[in-house]
Amino acid sequence: MNKILVTGGLGYIGSHTVVALQQAGFEVVVIDNLSNSTEEVAVRIENITGIKPVFVKLDLRKKEMVSDFFLRFTNISGIIHFAASKAVGESITNPLLYYENNLNTLIYLLQECEKHKIGNFIFSSSCTVYGEPDSLPITEKAPIKEAMSPYGNTKQISEEIISDVCAISDLKSIALRYFNPIGAHHSAEIGELPVGVPQNLVPFITQTAAGLRDQLSVFGNDYPTSDGSCVRDYIHVVDLANAHVVAMQRLISEVNSSNFEVFNIGTGRGSSVLEVVQAFEKVTGEKLNYKIVARRPGDVVSVYADTTKANESLGWKSEKSMEDALESAWKWERKIRNL
């Protein structure tokens, strides 16, 4: 049984990926500093799979503790690296936190890969590397634009670091460029539970419907889109989790085409903010209190993926609908709020 280390494995995408890995027969070890999650998530994972992942609370910024971890946990076949700060707005107001947390931790992990001959590494990247695209849908050959935030910049720099290491070593890596993950596991055992005010659309929608937020703000209705609101590619988090399993299997099976590969992970369809709002109302029967407000600085007009490469090379494609995702997100919200 291959042992996979998942950093940030109790977070939103991480926890769903741990479930998918365990269900695919992998042994999983989780590192998380619990800055945006709780240890209870490990119990919830066990409720789904019957297996409680090994969990180590660890701050990956502490180099000596990272080194000690790899001395204690041997025979790791691969690493999936989620652990990172991810709020665009916060990265603008506190850039040093983002550069320290997102870059130093990556470097320390790669150093341990080199030291312990761990050859398979999957990186949690983002469609933010494309910036405002020249054309849609976006393929992996689209130019990398100047980052619009320190967060986006850390994703670009991280990909460059990994690529440089792969070029001079035996490390094999895949960077998965996510579009917009939404939804929750159908069991409602795990889902998105942001600390503080949600930075993402769907948890803000569900919290507004649940009465935790007075009103949902829709940032702008004057963009050059079908209804004036921004367009994004929203992918069900379970589909996204499955992409990590397939990517790890690709590396372990050594069928990768090069030592460093990138894949877009999305649905290939764009949906506007207002379309998501309307879909939520239709699926749940809940009327949302929302208001059109001024544009938000840094928002890209329209972004959605060309997923042909992932479909053909990984043999992966998204299977769940927007309605599936919104229904599962609402089921999760109601469960955690006891509604």
C-alpha positions in Angstrom: 0.0 0.0 0.0 1.5 3.4 -1.0 1.7 5.9 1.8 0.8 9.5 0.8 1.5 12.6 2.8 -1.2 15.2 2.5 -0.3 18.6 3.9 -3.3 20.8 4.8 -5.2 17.5 4.8 -7.9 18.6 7.3 -8.8 21.7 5.2 -11.6 21.9 2.6 -10.0 20.4 -0.5 -7.5 18.4 1.5 -10.1 16.5 3.6 -12.1 15.5 0.5 -8.8 14.3 -1.2 -7.9 12.2 1.9 -11.3 10.5 1.6 -10.8 9.9 -2.1 -7.2 8.5 -1.5 -8.4 6.2 1.2 -11.2 4.9 -0.9 -8.7 4.3 -3.7 -6.6 2.1 -1.3 -3.9 4.5 -0.3 -2.5 4.9 3.2 -2.7 8.6 4.2 -0.7 10.7 6.7 -2.0 14.2 7.3 -0.1 17.3 8.3 -2.1 20.4 9.3 -1.5 23.3 11.6 -5.3 23.7 12.2 -5.2 27.4 11.2 -8.2 27.0 9.0 -9.6 23.6 10.2 -10.1 21.5 13.3 -9.0 18.1 14.4 -12.6 16.9 14.4 -12.3 16.7 10.6 -10.2 13.5 11.0 -13.1 11.9 12.9 -15.5 13.0 10.1 -13.2 11.4 7.5 -13.3 8.2 9.6 -17.1 8.4 9.6 -17.1 8.3 5.8 -14.3 5.8 5.1 -14.0 3.8 8.3 -10.3 4.7 8.5 -9.0 7.6 10.6 -6.0 9.1 8.9 -2.8 9.5 10.9 -2.7 13.1 11.9 0.3 15.2 12.9 -0.2 18.8 14.0 2.7 20.7 12.5 3.6 24.2 11.3 5.5 23.6 8.0 7.2 27.0 8.5 9.4 25.4 11.2 12.2 23.7 9.2 13.5 21.6 12.1 10.1 20.2 12.8 9.6 19.3 9.2 12.9 17.5 9.1 12.0 15.6 12.3 8.7 14.6 10.8 10.4 12.9 7.8 12.8 11.0 10.2 9.8 9.6 12.0 7.6 8.9 9.0 9.4 6.8 6.4 8.5 5.0 3.2 6.3 7.9 2.0 5.6 7.3 -1.7 4.3 10.8 -2.6 3.2 14.2 -1.3 0.1 16.2 -2.1 0.8 19.8 -0.9 -2.3 21.8 0.0 -1.0 23.7 3.0 -1.0 27.4 2.1 -2.6 30.7 2.9 -5.2 31.4 0.2 -7.2 34.7 0.7 -6.4 37.1 -2.1 -7.4 40.2 -0.1 -5.4 39.2 3.0 -2.4 38.6 0.8 -2.5 42.2 -0.4 -2.6 43.5 3.2 -0.1 41.0 4.6 2.2 39.9 1.7 5.1 38.7 3.9 2.9 36.2 5.7 1.9 34.8 2.3 5.5 34.7 0.9 6.7 33.0 4.1 3.9 30.5 4.5 3.5 29.6 0.8 7.1 29.6 -0.4 9.2 28.5 2.6 7.0 25.5 3.4 7.2 24.4 -0.2 11.0 24.7 -0.2 11.3 22.7 3.1 9.1 19.9 1.7 11.1 19.7 -1.6 14.4 19.6 0.4 13.0 16.6 2.4 11.9 14.9 -0.9 15.5 15.2 -2.1 16.9 14.0 1.2 14.6 11.0 1.5 14.2 10.2 -2.2 10.5 10.9 -2.3 9.8 11.1 -6.1 6.2 12.0 -6.5 4.8 15.5 -5.7 1.5 17.0 -6.5 1.1 20.8 -6.1 -2.1 22.6 -5.4 -2.0 25.4 -7.9 -4.6 27.9 -9.2 -6.1 29.4 -12.3 -5.0 32.7 -10.9 -1.7 32.1 -12.7 -3.5 33.0 -15.9 -4.7 36.4 -14.7 -7.1 38.1 -17.1 -7.0 35.6 -20.1 -6.5 36.7 -23.7 -9.0 34.1 -24.9 -11.5 31.5 -23.5 -11.6 28.7 -22.6 -8.1 28.8 -21.1 -5.7 26.0 -22.1 -2.4 25.1 -20.2 -0.5 26.9 -23.0 -2.1 30.2 -22.1 0.6 32.8 -21.0 1.2 33.2 -17.3 0.3 36.8 -16.6 1.7 39.2 -14.0 0.1 38.2 -10.8 -2.7 40.4 -9.5 -2.0 39.6 -5.8 0.8 38.2 -3.6 -1.3 35.0 -3.3 -1.4 34.6 -7.1 2.3 35.4 -7.2 3.1 32.6 -4.7 1.4 30.1 -7.0 3.4 31.3 -10.0 6.7 31.2 -8.0 5.9 27.8 -6.5 5.4 26.3 -10.0 8.7 27.8 -11.1 10.5 26.4 -8.0 9.1 22.9 -8.6 9.9 23.0 -12.3 13.5 24.0 -11.5 13.9 21.2 -9.0 12.3 18.6 -11.4 14.8 19.7 -14.1 17.8 18.7 -12.1 16.6 15.8 -10.1 14.5 12.6 -10.2 11.5 14.4 -8.7 8.3 14.0 -10.8 5.6 16.6 -10.1 2.1 17.6 -11.3 0.7 21.0 -10.7 -3.1 21.0 -10.7 -4.5 24.4 -11.6 -7.9 24.5 -9.9 -10.7 26.7 -11.0 -13.4 27.4 -8.3 -14.1 24.4 -6.0 -17.6 24.3 -4.5 -19.9 21.9 -2.8 -19.4 19.2 -0.1 -19.2 15.5 0.4 -22.7 13.9 -0.2 -22.5 12.5 3.4 -22.4 16.1 4.8 -19.6 14.9 7.1 -17.1 17.3 5.5 -17.4 20.5 3.6 -16.2 24.1 3.4 -16.1 25.8 6.8 -14.2 29.1 6.5 -12.9 30.8 9.6 -14.5 34.2 9.9 -16.2 35.9 7.0 -16.2 33.7 3.9 -13.9 34.8 1.0 -15.6 32.5 -1.5 -19.0 32.8 -3.1 -20.8 29.6 -2.2 -20.1 29.6 1.6 -21.3 33.2 1.7 -24.4 32.1 -0.1 -25.2 29.3 2.3 -24.4 31.4 5.3 -26.7 34.1 4.0 -29.5 31.5 3.5 -28.8 30.1 7.0 -29.2 33.6 8.5 -25.6 34.0 9.6 -25.1 36.8 7.1 -27.6 39.6 6.5 -26.9 40.0 2.8 -24.9 38.6 -0.1 -22.9 41.2 -2.0 -22.7 40.7 -5.8 -19.6 42.7 -6.9 -20.7 44.5 -10.1 -23.3 43.9 -12.7 -21.7 45.9 -15.5 -19.0 43.5 -16.7 -19.1 42.4 -20.3 -20.8 39.1 -19.6 -24.3 37.8 -20.2 -25.8 39.3 -17.1 -23.1 41.7 -16.1 -21.6 39.6 -13.2 -18.3 37.9 -13.2 -18.0 34.4 -14.7 -16.1 31.5 -13.1 -15.7 27.8 -13.6 -17.2 26.2 -10.6 -16.1 22.6 -10.0 -17.5 20.1 -7.4 -14.9 19.5 -4.7 -15.4 15.7 -5.0 -14.5 15.8 -8.7 -11.4 17.9 -7.8 -10.4 15.5 -5.1 -10.6 12.6 -7.6 -8.3 14.5 -9.9 -5.6 14.3 -7.2 -5.9 10.5 -6.9 -5.6 10.1 -10.6 -2.6 12.4 -10.8 -0.8 10.5 -8.0 -1.5 7.2 -9.7 -0.1 8.7 -12.9 3.2 9.6 -11.1 3.5 6.3 -9.2 2.8 4.4 -12.4 5.5 6.5 -14.2 3.3 7.2 -17.2 3.9 11.0 -16.9 5.1 12.6 -20.1 7.7 14.8 -18.4 9.0 15.4 -14.9 6.8 18.5 -14.5 3.3 18.6 -15.9 0.4 21.0 -15.4 -3.3 20.4 -15.8 -6.4 22.5 -15.6 -9.0 21.1 -13.3 -12.4 22.6 -14.0 -15.6 21.8 -15.7 -15.0 23.6 -18.9 -18.1 25.7 -18.4 -18.4 29.3 -17.1 -21.2 30.4 -14.8 -21.9 33.9 -13.7 -22.3 34.9 -10.0 -26.0 35.7 -10.6 -26.5 32.3 -12.3 -25.0 30.6 -9.2 -27.4 32.6 -7.0 -30.4 31.7 -9.2 -29.3 28.0 -9.3 -29.0 27.9 -5.5 -32.5 29.4 -5.1 -34.0 26.9 -7.6 -32.3 23.8 -6.0 -33.0 24.7 -2.4 -36.2 26.7 -2.6 -34.5 29.4 -0.4 -34.8 33.0 -1.4 -31.5 34.8 -1.1 -31.1 38.4 0.1 -28.5 39.8 -2.2 -27.5 43.2 -3.4 -25.5 44.5 -6.4 -22.6 46.5 -5.1 -19.5 48.1 -6.7 -16.9 46.1 -8.5 -14.2 44.5 -6.3 -10.6 45.5 -7.1 -8.6 42.7 -8.7 -11.6 40.6 -9.9 -11.0 39.1 -13.4 -14.0 39.4 -15.7 -14.3 35.8 -17.0 -12.3 32.6 -16.4 -13.2 29.0 -17.4 -11.0 26.1 -18.3 -10.3 24.0 -21.4 -10.0 20.6 -19.7 -9.0 18.6 -22.8 -5.5 17.8 -21.5 -6.8 16.5 -18.2 -9.6 14.6 -19.9 -7.2 12.9 -22.4 -3.9 12.5 -20.5 -5.2 11.9 -17.0 -8.3 10.1 -18.1 -10.2 12.4 -15.7 -13.3 14.6 -16.2 -15.7 16.4 -13.9 -18.9 14.4 -13.4 -21.0 16.4 -11.0 -23.3 19.4 -11.9 -23.6 22.8 -10.4 -26.9 21.7 -8.9 -25.2 18.7 -7.2 -22.6 21.0 -5.7 -25.0 23.6 -4.4 -27.4 21.0 -3.0 -24.5 19.3 -1.1 -23.2 22.7 0.1 -26.6 23.6 1.6 -27.0 20.1 3.1 -23.6 20.6 4.8 -24.5 24.1 6.0 -27.7 22.9 7.5 -26.0 20.0 9.3 -23.3 22.1 10.9 -25.8 24.8 12.0 -28.4 22.2 13.2 -31.0 23.7 10.9 
